[in-house]
Amino acid sequence: MSFFDLLRESWPKLLQGLAITLQLTVISLIVATCIGLLCGLLSISKNRFLRSIAGFYISIFRGTPMIVQAMFIYFGITGATGINMSAYTAGLITLALNAGAYISEIFRGGIQSVSPGQMEAARSLGLSHSMSMVRVVLPQAIRMMIPALINQYIITLKDTSIISVIGVRELTQSGKLIIASNFRSAEIWFTVGFMYYVTVYILSKIGRLIERRMSYVQSKNK
């Protein structure tokens, strides 16, 4: 069987795996961004207890390998509690919690990079602390965070391959199953790698477009 015959035979399964990869990425990143924003705000809170909660969560998920996190959530938690959790759900939770820990540090750094005078000026105009954060500080911080956020989104997209260890049939797992049936590992892994590369390349281009657009809007408003 030629490479193109193999590709034609394997393409539907690989596309299905890619669709699941993209689905996992999008959903987990939406959740992770919300977690990251919340924990980023908690980590700069004046309340020591709230800072400790955010710090503990961040240290756990940044200090342990994702493969261990996936195994613990899928096998450990389900075994200890008896909760019936699918591999897809466990993978989604793992990706969201792991990415959320890194994104929270991006938010914290972005917020702290905004001059404190911006908050003081907003408060002097009668805005509450929360409204000053939403209307004044966060918009400025997000513009500076775009490159780091896009980079983390790309990392999370590639990290979906780790979730294959618990049986989620994303792109990497689809490649494994195809190889198990035809033993054409070189061709299949080349195709899987190329599909990841194209997807990451497109996401990188979108990120650069967003970054240039926001820079243009910022320069126009000056």
C-alpha positions in Angstrom: 0.0 0.0 0.0 1.4 3.4 -1.0 1.6 6.4 1.3 -1.3 8.1 -0.4 -3.5 4.9 -0.2 -2.6 4.7 3.5 -3.4 8.4 3.9 -6.8 8.0 2.1 -7.7 5.1 4.3 -6.6 6.7 7.6 -7.8 10.3 6.9 -11.3 10.0 8.3 -10.1 8.7 11.6 -7.3 11.3 11.8 -9.8 14.1 11.0 -12.1 12.8 13.8 -9.2 12.8 16.2 -8.2 16.3 15.2 -11.8 17.5 15.7 -11.7 16.0 19.3 -8.3 17.7 19.8 -9.7 21.1 18.8 -12.9 20.6 20.9 -10.8 19.7 24.0 -8.6 22.7 23.4 -11.4 25.3 22.9 -13.5 24.1 25.8 -10.6 23.7 28.2 -9.1 27.1 27.3 -12.4 28.9 27.9 -12.6 27.3 31.4 -8.9 27.8 32.0 -9.1 31.5 31.1 -11.9 32.0 33.6 -9.9 30.1 36.2 -6.8 32.1 35.4 -8.5 35.5 35.7 -10.1 34.5 39.0 -6.8 33.1 40.5 -4.8 36.0 39.0 -7.1 38.4 40.9 -6.9 36.3 44.1 -3.1 36.2 43.9 -2.9 40.0 44.1 -5.6 40.3 46.7 -4.8 42.0 50.0 -6.4 39.0 51.8 -3.7 36.6 52.8 -6.1 33.6 52.9 -7.2 34.2 49.3 -3.6 34.6 48.1 -2.8 31.3 49.8 -5.6 29.5 48.1 -4.5 30.8 44.7 -0.8 30.1 45.4 -1.5 26.5 46.5 -3.5 25.7 43.4 -0.9 27.3 41.1 2.0 25.5 42.8 0.3 22.1 42.6 -0.5 22.2 38.9 2.7 23.9 37.8 4.8 21.7 40.0 3.5 18.3 38.8 3.6 16.7 35.3 0.3 16.8 33.4 0.5 13.0 32.8 0.4 12.5 36.6 -2.5 14.9 36.9 -4.5 13.1 34.2 -3.8 9.7 35.8 -4.8 11.0 39.3 -8.1 12.7 38.0 -9.1 9.7 35.9 -8.0 6.7 37.9 -7.3 8.1 41.4 -10.4 10.2 41.9 -12.8 7.8 40.2 -11.3 4.9 42.2 -11.4 6.7 45.5 -14.9 8.2 45.2 -16.7 5.8 42.8 -17.6 8.7 40.5 -18.2 7.5 37.0 -16.1 9.8 34.9 -15.4 9.4 31.2 -11.9 9.7 29.9 -13.0 12.7 27.8 -14.3 14.5 30.9 -11.2 13.7 32.9 -9.0 14.9 30.1 -11.0 18.2 29.8 -10.7 18.8 33.6 -6.9 18.1 33.5 -6.3 20.5 30.6 -8.4 23.2 32.1 -6.9 23.0 35.6 -3.3 22.8 34.2 -3.7 25.6 31.8 -5.6 27.7 34.3 -2.6 27.6 36.7 -0.3 29.1 34.0 -2.8 31.6 32.7 -3.4 32.8 36.3 0.3 33.8 36.4 0.0 35.6 33.1 -3.0 37.6 34.4 -1.1 38.3 37.7 1.9 39.6 35.8 -0.2 41.5 33.3 -2.2 43.3 36.0 0.9 44.1 38.1 2.6 45.6 35.0 0.0 48.3 34.8 1.0 51.4 36.6 -0.6 51.8 40.0 -1.4 55.3 39.1 -4.0 54.0 36.7 -6.0 52.5 39.5 -5.5 55.6 41.7 -6.7 57.8 38.8 -9.8 55.7 38.3 -10.6 55.7 42.0 -10.3 59.4 42.1 -13.0 59.7 39.5 -15.4 57.9 41.8 -15.1 54.3 40.4 -15.1 51.4 42.8 -12.1 49.1 43.1 -13.8 46.4 41.0 -15.1 48.8 38.3 -11.6 50.4 38.1 -10.1 46.9 37.6 -12.7 46.0 34.9 -12.8 49.3 33.0 -9.3 50.7 33.4 -6.7 48.1 34.6 -7.7 44.9 32.8 -8.1 46.4 29.3 -4.5 47.7 29.5 -3.2 44.4 31.0 -4.9 42.2 28.4 -3.2 44.1 25.6 0.2 43.3 27.2 -0.8 39.7 27.9 -1.9 38.7 24.3 1.5 37.2 23.3 1.8 35.2 26.5 -1.8 34.0 26.3 -1.5 32.9 22.7 1.7 31.0 23.6 -0.1 29.3 26.4 -3.0 28.4 24.1 -0.6 26.8 21.7 1.0 24.8 24.5 -2.4 23.6 25.7 -3.3 22.5 22.1 -0.1 20.4 22.0 -0.7 19.1 25.5 -3.9 17.4 24.4 -1.6 14.7 23.1 -0.7 13.8 26.7 -4.4 13.0 27.4 -4.1 10.1 25.1 -2.6 8.1 28.0 -6.0 7.8 29.6 -7.6 6.7 26.3 -9.2 9.9 24.9 -9.4 9.4 21.1 -7.9 12.7 20.1 -5.4 13.1 17.3 -2.4 11.3 18.9 -4.5 8.4 20.2 -6.1 8.1 16.7 -2.6 7.8 15.3 -1.8 5.0 17.8 -4.9 3.0 16.9 -4.2 3.3 13.2 -0.6 2.2 13.7 -1.8 -0.8 15.7 -3.8 -2.0 12.7 -1.2 -1.5 9.9 2.2 -1.0 11.6 3.0 1.9 9.3 4.4 4.1 12.2 6.7 6.4 10.2 4.0 7.5 7.7 1.3 7.9 10.4 3.4 9.8 12.9 4.6 12.1 10.1 1.0 12.8 9.1 -0.1 13.4 12.8 2.9 15.7 13.3 2.1 17.6 10.1 -1.5 18.1 11.2 -0.4 19.5 14.6 2.1 21.8 12.8 -0.6 23.2 10.5 -3.0 23.7 13.4 -0.4 25.5 15.5 0.7 27.6 12.5 -2.8 28.8 11.9 -3.3 29.6 15.6 0.0 31.5 15.7 -1.0 33.6 12.6 -4.4 34.4 14.3 -2.6 35.4 17.4 -0.3 37.8 15.5 -3.2 39.3 13.7 -5.0 40.0 17.0 -1.8 41.4 18.5 -1.3 43.8 15.5 -4.9 44.8 15.5 -4.8 45.7 19.2 -1.6 47.6 18.7 -3.2 49.5 15.9 -6.2 50.4 18.0 -4.0 51.4 20.9 -1.9 53.7 18.7 -5.0 55.2 17.1 -6.5 56.0 20.5 -3.4 57.9 21.6 
